[in-house]
């Protein structure tokens, strides 16, 4: 059996629309096909506290997916580093 891998979609931005983490889905599929056990935690669908996920799942590795580092709007620039 392969490694236990926790994949986290850290995006919480829903404006203008929520975005499905397609890249993370591809990584998840490739890891499973390679024999790894994966758990996907998506911040947009109300995951439990990350500390609880880590305690329960005990992953060997963690991958974090980011949508953008900012909102890409020129007139109202917002960065997502703080959250």
Backbone as numpy.savetxt, mean C-alpha at the origin, in Angstrom:
# Nx Ny Nz CAx CAy CAz Cx Cy Cz
8.03 -23.09 0.98 7.19 -21.91 0.98 8.07 -20.67 0.98
7.59 -19.65 0.31 8.35 -18.40 0.23 8.19 -17.55 1.48
8.57 -16.32 1.34 8.51 -15.36 2.44 7.10 -14.83 2.66
6.88 -14.30 3.86 5.63 -13.60 4.16 5.88 -12.11 3.89
5.08 -11.55 3.00 5.31 -10.17 2.57 4.04 -9.35 2.77
4.17 -8.27 3.51 3.08 -7.33 3.71 3.21 -6.22 2.69
2.17 -6.01 1.90 2.14 -4.94 0.91 1.17 -3.87 1.39
1.66 -2.64 1.49 0.85 -1.54 2.02 0.63 -0.50 0.92
-0.63 -0.21 0.65 -0.97 0.90 -0.22 -1.22 2.09 0.70
-0.28 3.02 0.73 -0.33 4.13 1.68 -1.17 5.31 1.21
-1.64 5.28 -0.02 -2.43 6.38 -0.55 -3.77 6.52 0.17
-4.04 7.74 0.66 -5.34 8.02 1.28 -6.06 9.16 0.57
-5.53 9.59 -0.55 -6.12 10.70 -1.30 -7.31 10.19 -2.12
-8.44 10.86 -2.00 -9.63 10.48 -2.76 -10.09 11.59 -3.70
-9.28 12.64 -3.84 -9.64 13.77 -4.67 -8.72 13.84 -5.88
-9.19 13.92 -7.09 -10.59 14.02 -7.44 -11.34 12.68 -7.35
-10.64 11.57 -7.43 -11.26 10.25 -7.31 -10.28 9.30 -6.65
-10.78 8.30 -5.91 -9.88 7.27 -5.39 -9.25 6.50 -6.55
-8.02 6.06 -6.35 -7.30 5.36 -7.41 -6.92 3.97 -6.92
-7.24 2.95 -7.71 -6.85 1.59 -7.39 -5.34 1.45 -7.56
-4.64 0.86 -6.60 -3.18 0.71 -6.68 -2.77 -0.41 -7.65
-2.84 -0.11 -8.93 -2.60 -1.11 -9.97 -1.18 -1.69 -9.91
-0.19 -0.83 -9.68 1.18 -1.32 -9.59 1.35 -2.33 -8.46
0.75 -2.04 -7.32 0.82 -2.95 -6.18 0.11 -4.27 -6.49
-0.97 -4.20 -7.24 -1.67 -5.42 -7.63 -0.79 -6.31 -8.50
-0.03 -5.70 -9.39 0.90 -6.47 -10.25 2.01 -7.11 -9.41
2.56 -6.34 -8.48 3.61 -6.87 -7.60 3.05 -8.02 -6.76
1.85 -7.86 -6.24 1.20 -8.89 -5.45 1.05 -10.19 -6.25
0.58 -10.06 -7.47 0.40 -11.24 -8.32 1.73 -11.94 -8.60
2.75 -11.16 -8.93 4.06 -11.75 -9.21 4.63 -12.46 -7.98
4.47 -11.86 -6.81 4.97 -12.49 -5.59 4.24 -13.80 -5.29
2.93 -13.79 -5.46 2.16 -15.02 -5.22 2.53 -16.12 -6.22
2.71 -15.74 -7.47 3.10 -16.72 -8.48 4.48 -17.30 -8.20
5.32 -16.52 -7.51 6.67 -16.98 -7.15 6.66 -17.79 -5.85
5.47 -17.98 -5.26 5.36 -18.83 -4.09 5.38 -18.13 -2.75
5.28 -16.82 -2.76 5.29 -16.07 -1.51 3.87 -15.91 -0.96
3.76 -15.77 0.34 2.50 -15.49 1.02 2.41 -13.98 1.19
1.36 -13.36 0.64 1.24 -11.91 0.73 -0.02 -11.50 1.46
0.05 -10.36 2.09 -1.10 -9.73 2.72 -1.10 -8.29 2.24
-2.26 -7.83 1.78 -2.39 -6.50 1.20 -3.17 -5.62 2.17
-2.59 -4.50 2.59 -3.25 -3.53 3.45 -3.44 -2.24 2.67
-4.69 -1.90 2.38 -5.01 -0.73 1.57 -5.58 0.37 2.46
-4.91 1.50 2.53 -5.32 2.60 3.41 -6.67 3.20 3.03
-7.12 3.00 1.80 -8.41 3.54 1.37 -9.59 2.68 1.78
-9.36 1.49 2.24 -10.49 0.61 2.58 -10.54 0.29 4.07
-10.01 1.18 4.89 -10.16 1.05 6.33 -9.41 -0.10 6.96
-8.11 -0.17 6.73 -7.31 -1.23 7.35 -7.22 -1.01 8.85
-6.92 -2.07 9.56 -6.69 -1.94 11.00 -5.38 -1.21 11.23
-5.09 -0.87 12.46 -3.83 -0.18 12.77 -2.66 -1.02 12.27
-1.70 -0.37 11.67 -0.57 -1.09 11.07 0.20 -1.88 12.13
0.24 -1.37 13.36 0.92 -2.10 14.43 0.23 -3.44 14.68
-1.10 -3.45 14.61 -1.84 -4.69 14.80 -1.62 -5.67 13.65
-1.55 -5.14 12.44 -1.28 -5.99 11.28 0.10 -6.63 11.41
1.09 -5.84 11.81 2.46 -6.37 11.97 2.53 -7.43 13.05
1.85 -7.20 14.16 1.85 -8.16 15.26 1.19 -9.47 14.86
0.07 -9.37 14.16 -0.69 -10.56 13.77 -0.01 -11.33 12.63
0.43 -10.62 11.58 0.93 -11.27 10.37 2.43 -11.63 10.45
3.19 -10.81 11.14 4.64 -11.02 11.29 5.35 -11.23 9.94
5.34 -10.20 9.10 5.94 -10.35 7.77 7.47 -10.43 7.82
8.02 -11.12 6.82 9.48 -11.13 6.63 9.94 -9.85 5.93
9.07 -9.35 5.04 9.37 -8.14 4.27 8.12 -7.29 4.18
8.34 -5.98 3.97 7.23 -5.04 3.80 7.51 -4.21 2.56
6.50 -4.08 1.70 6.56 -3.20 0.54 5.53 -2.12 0.69
5.90 -0.87 0.40 4.98 0.25 0.52 4.81 0.90 -0.84
3.56 1.04 -1.25 3.23 1.67 -2.52 2.76 3.09 -2.27
3.29 4.03 -3.05 2.89 5.44 -2.96 2.27 5.85 -4.29
1.18 6.58 -4.21 0.54 7.08 -5.43 1.37 8.21 -6.00
1.50 9.27 -5.25 2.27 10.46 -5.61 2.85 11.02 -4.32
3.84 11.89 -4.46 4.32 12.59 -3.27 3.60 13.92 -3.10
2.84 14.33 -4.14 2.04 15.55 -4.04 0.78 15.38 -4.89
-0.08 16.37 -4.81 -1.37 16.27 -5.50 -1.31 16.68 -6.97
-0.18 17.09 -7.47 0.08 17.51 -8.86 -0.84 18.64 -9.33
-1.39 19.41 -8.42 -2.20 20.57 -8.78 -1.35 21.82 -8.60
-1.23 22.61 -9.64 -0.36 23.79 -9.60 -0.91 24.86 -8.66
-2.21 25.11 -8.70 -2.79 26.20 -7.92 -2.90 25.90 -6.43
-3.05 24.65 -6.07 -3.20 24.27 -4.66 -2.28 23.09 -4.38
-1.05 23.36 -4.16 -0.07 22.29 -3.96 -0.16 21.73 -2.55
-0.36 20.43 -2.47 -0.42 19.72 -1.19 0.50 18.52 -1.27
1.35 18.36 -0.27 2.22 17.19 -0.24 1.67 16.17 0.75
2.04 14.91 0.55 1.52 13.83 1.37 2.59 13.24 2.29
3.67 13.97 2.54 4.72 13.45 3.41 4.31 13.35 4.86
3.66 14.39 5.39 3.32 14.40 6.81 2.44 13.22 7.25
1.31 12.96 6.57 0.48 11.82 7.01 1.22 10.51 6.89
